[in-house]
Amino acid sequence: MSDQYRDDDYSGTYPEQQYEGYDGDYYTEDGGYPRAYGYDEPPVEEPVQAAPEPKIELVDQDGIRAFELATLGWLVGFVALLPFWGLLNDRGWTWWIWTCLAAFGIGAIGIELTRRRKARRLRAEGLA
């Protein structure tokens, strides 16, 4: 390697920089804050009080309402597609109608199963 870029006065190390410390710049002799910063003493933080957990009640614990709404949605879809039977048949899309009808049937079964499960749970808890 050539030394063409090397300074003649470069000795290979950097001079040591002395650390003088703060010498009272930030802290006074008694350990408090100096008056120049506007504090009589260190600020005291207020303890954080934990907020009480809000009581959250489940809207539908058993899932019956969810099954009812989903089943109703499939029934509405079935009824809404019936006027378009001819159009859907021409394009080969009648499976949409049968899908809505099948989902409605499965949802009706689900409603009955969830109602039975709720009744069984209430009997086991002694509430029914």
N, C-alpha and C positions, 0 to 999 in steps of 0.2 A: 504494500500500500504506500502510495506516495504521500508526502507531507505537504503538498502544495496548498491544501486548504487549512492547514493547522496554523494557528496563531503562534507567533514566536514567544509571546508572554504566557501562554497557557501551560500551567504546571501539571495538569492532569488531575487536580483535585479542586474542589471549591473551598473557599475560605470558611472557617467555622464562624457561625453567627452566634453570638452570645445571647442567651435568654436571660433577660433582666428580671422577669417576673412582673407582677403587677405593682408591687411596692405601694400598696394602699390606693391604687387607682379605683378599685371597685369596692373594697371593704375597708372600713375604718379600723382603728386599733382595737376597739371593743367588739369587733365582729359584726356590727350592724351595718346598715346601708348608709352611705354618706348622704348628707342633706342635699347635695347637688342633684341627686336623682329624684327628689321629691318624696321620698319615703321616710317616715319616722321609724318604722320597723318593717320587717318583711310582711307582705300581705298574707293574711290568713285565709285559706280556702275553706269555704263552708262544706261540711260533709254532705255528700249527695244522698238524698233520701230516695230509697227505691219506691217507685210508683207501684201501687197495688195492681196485681194482674186483673184485667177486666174479666168479668164473668161472661163467657161466650157460650151461648146455648146453640145446639145444632138445630138447623131448620127442620130437617127430616132425617131422623136417626135411623129409621127402618128402610128407607128407600122406596116406600110405597108411592109417594108423590112423584118421584123421578120416573118410576115405571108408568104411572098414569099419564104424565105429560108426554113422555116419549111415545107411548102407545097411541095417544090422541093425535100426536103429530103424524104418525104413519097412517092413521085413519083419514086425516085431512088430506094427506098426499094421495091416497087411493081415490077419494071422492073427487079431488081436483083433477086427476088424470083421466077419469072416466069419460068426460066429454071429448077428449082427444083420442079415443080408442081407434078410430079410423086412421088418423094421421100416424099414430104410433104403430099401427098394424102395417101400414104401407111402408114404413121405414124399418120394420123389424125390431121395434123397441117396446113391444108389449111386455117385455120382461120387467119394465119399470112398474107397471101396474101390479104384476104378480109379486114383485118384491115388496111393495107397500102392503099388499094383503098378507103375505107371509109374515112380515115384521109385526103387523098388527096382531096376528094370531099368537106369535111368540110373546109379544108384550102382554097380551091378555093372560097367558099362562104365567108369566112372571109376576103380574099383579096378584094373582091368586096365591102363588108360592110365597111372596113376601107378606101377604096378609096372614097366611098360616104361620109363618115364622114369627111374626109379631105376637100373634095369639099364644103361641107356644112359649115365647119368652116371658110374656106377662103372666101366664099360668105358673111358670117356674119361679118368678119373683113374688108370686102371691098377690099380684095386683088385679088379677081378673077373676 
